Amino acid sequence: MKISKWTKVLAISTVVLLMVGLSVSCGGGGDDKKSANSPEEYAQAVCETLAGRISELDALMNGTTGFDDPSQLKDAIDKAEPAIKEMAKDLDKINPPSDVKDWHNNMVATMNQTADLFGKLGDILNKPLDQVMAEMENLSPELENMQEPFAGLSDLPQEYQDAFENDSKCQELDILSE
């Protein structure tokens, strides 16, 4: 059975959307930095930020399992990129405890890198099919090396892992499980 090039592009791009999917449950928040002085305050701040826009991302990601039309995929990617950037901005407004500052900064940087990849992917999808295929191949190493923003929870000290696990808002989100 022969698979069309657009089918391959759609499949690859859909996988990217799904990889980020729930991990990019866009956060909300104010303009000021929110200090978190304990593991519990930090987990609560992160999960409240994520919950601030989760319905927006859910609506965006609804139906991503079956893009039949490249324009639907392009539209979803174009909407996801700014949502991811806003999520990163909102997470950056959290002032984490010093012992998890590097982890937090890495999480924000990963969100920004993810948004950049979505931007590149959206730009690629504006091109003719042959160029799309070539550029998707060039983008593949970046996509394969993309980290999930919350995949490294096990890198946190145990008291932070416990705080994320025990926070009711984090439990509702169910995005921090490994």
C-alpha positions as CSV (number, residue, x, y, z in Angstrom):
1,M,0.0,0.0,0.0
2,K,1.4,3.4,-1.0
3,I,1.1,6.3,1.4
4,S,0.9,9.8,0.0
5,K,3.4,12.5,1.0
6,W,0.7,14.6,2.6
7,T,-0.4,11.7,4.7
8,K,3.2,11.3,6.0
9,V,3.4,15.1,6.7
10,L,0.1,15.0,8.5
11,A,1.1,12.0,10.5
12,I,4.4,13.5,11.6
13,S,2.8,16.8,12.4
14,T,0.0,15.2,14.3
15,V,2.5,13.3,16.4
16,V,4.2,16.6,17.3
17,L,0.9,18.1,18.4
18,L,0.1,15.0,20.5
19,M,3.5,14.9,22.0
20,V,3.1,18.3,23.4
21,G,-0.6,17.9,23.9
22,L,-1.4,17.8,27.5
23,S,2.1,18.9,28.5
24,V,1.3,22.3,27.1
25,S,-1.8,23.1,29.0
26,C,-1.4,26.8,28.8
27,G,-1.1,28.7,32.0
28,G,-2.6,32.0,33.1
29,G,-1.5,34.5,35.6
30,G,-0.8,38.0,36.5
31,D,2.0,40.4,35.6
32,D,3.9,40.0,38.9
33,K,6.3,37.2,39.9
34,K,4.6,34.8,42.2
35,S,7.0,33.7,44.9
36,A,6.9,30.0,45.9
37,N,8.9,29.4,49.1
38,S,8.2,25.8,49.7
39,P,7.7,22.6,47.7
40,E,3.9,22.8,48.3
41,E,3.7,26.5,47.2
42,Y,5.8,25.8,44.1
43,A,3.7,22.8,43.0
44,Q,0.6,24.8,43.7
45,A,1.9,27.8,41.7
46,V,2.9,25.7,38.7
47,C,-0.4,23.7,38.6
48,E,-2.5,26.8,39.1
49,T,-0.7,28.4,36.2
50,L,-1.3,25.4,34.0
51,A,-4.9,25.1,35.0
52,G,-5.5,28.8,34.1
53,R,-5.7,27.9,30.4
54,I,-6.2,24.2,30.1
55,S,-9.6,24.5,28.6
56,E,-8.1,26.7,25.8
57,L,-5.6,24.0,24.9
58,D,-8.1,21.2,25.2
59,A,-10.3,23.0,22.7
60,L,-7.4,23.5,20.4
61,M,-6.2,19.9,20.7
62,N,-9.8,18.5,20.3
63,G,-9.7,16.3,17.2
64,T,-6.0,16.2,16.6
65,T,-6.0,12.5,16.0
66,G,-7.4,12.7,12.5
67,F,-6.3,15.7,10.3
68,D,-7.5,14.9,6.8
69,D,-6.8,18.3,5.5
70,P,-3.3,20.0,5.8
71,S,-5.1,23.4,6.4
72,Q,-6.6,22.0,9.6
73,L,-3.2,20.9,10.8
74,K,-1.7,24.3,9.9
75,D,-4.5,26.1,11.8
76,A,-4.0,24.0,14.9
77,I,-0.2,24.5,14.8
78,D,-0.6,28.3,14.3
79,K,-2.9,28.4,17.3
80,A,-0.7,26.2,19.5
81,E,2.5,28.2,19.0
82,P,1.3,31.4,20.8
83,A,-0.5,29.3,23.4
84,I,2.8,27.6,24.2
85,K,4.6,30.9,24.3
86,E,2.1,32.3,26.8
87,M,2.4,29.2,28.9
88,A,6.2,29.7,29.1
89,K,5.7,33.4,30.0
90,D,3.3,32.5,32.7
91,L,5.5,29.9,34.2
92,D,8.4,32.3,34.0
93,K,6.4,34.6,36.4
94,I,6.8,32.0,39.1
95,N,9.8,32.7,41.4
96,P,10.8,29.1,42.4
97,P,12.7,28.1,45.5
98,S,16.4,28.3,44.9
99,D,16.9,24.5,45.0
100,V,14.6,24.0,42.0
101,K,15.5,27.2,40.1
102,D,17.5,25.4,37.4
103,W,14.8,22.8,36.9
104,H,12.2,25.5,36.6
105,N,14.3,27.6,34.2
106,N,14.8,24.4,32.1
107,M,11.0,23.8,32.0
108,V,10.4,27.4,30.8
109,A,13.2,27.1,28.2
110,T,11.7,23.8,26.9
111,M,8.3,25.5,26.5
112,N,10.0,28.3,24.5
113,Q,11.9,25.8,22.3
114,T,8.6,23.9,21.8
115,A,6.9,27.1,20.6
116,D,9.8,27.8,18.3
117,L,9.5,24.3,16.8
118,F,5.7,24.9,16.3
119,G,6.6,28.1,14.5
120,K,9.0,26.3,12.2
121,L,6.5,23.6,11.6
122,G,3.8,26.1,10.7
123,D,6.2,27.9,8.3
124,I,7.1,24.6,6.6
125,L,3.4,23.7,6.0
126,N,3.0,26.9,3.9
127,K,5.4,25.5,1.3
128,P,4.8,23.2,-1.7
129,L,4.7,19.5,-0.8
130,D,8.2,18.6,-2.0
131,Q,9.7,21.3,0.1
132,V,7.5,20.3,3.0
133,M,8.9,16.8,2.9
134,A,12.5,17.9,2.7
135,E,12.1,20.5,5.5
136,M,10.2,18.0,7.7
137,E,13.2,15.7,7.3
138,N,15.5,18.5,8.3
139,L,13.4,19.3,11.3
140,S,13.1,15.7,12.4
141,P,16.2,15.7,14.6
142,E,14.9,18.7,16.5
143,L,11.5,17.0,17.0
144,E,13.1,13.8,18.1
145,N,15.3,15.6,20.7
146,M,12.4,17.7,22.0
147,Q,11.9,17.2,25.7
148,E,8.6,17.0,27.3
149,P,8.5,19.9,29.7
150,F,7.5,17.9,32.7
151,A,9.3,14.6,31.9
152,G,12.0,15.4,34.4
153,L,9.9,15.5,37.6
154,S,12.0,12.6,38.8
155,D,15.0,15.1,38.7
156,L,13.3,17.1,41.4
157,P,14.1,16.5,45.1
158,Q,11.7,14.0,46.6
159,E,9.8,16.6,48.6
160,Y,8.9,18.5,45.4
161,Q,7.9,15.3,43.6
162,D,5.6,14.6,46.6
163,A,4.2,18.1,46.5
164,F,3.3,17.8,42.8
165,E,1.8,14.4,43.4
166,N,-0.3,15.5,46.4
167,D,-1.5,18.9,45.1
168,S,-5.2,18.6,44.2
169,K,-4.9,20.9,41.2
170,C,-1.9,18.8,39.8
171,Q,-4.0,15.7,40.3
172,E,-6.9,17.3,38.3
173,L,-4.6,18.2,35.5
174,D,-3.0,14.7,35.3
175,I,-0.2,16.0,33.2
176,L,2.6,15.6,35.6
177,S,2.5,11.8,35.8
178,E,5.5,10.0,34.2
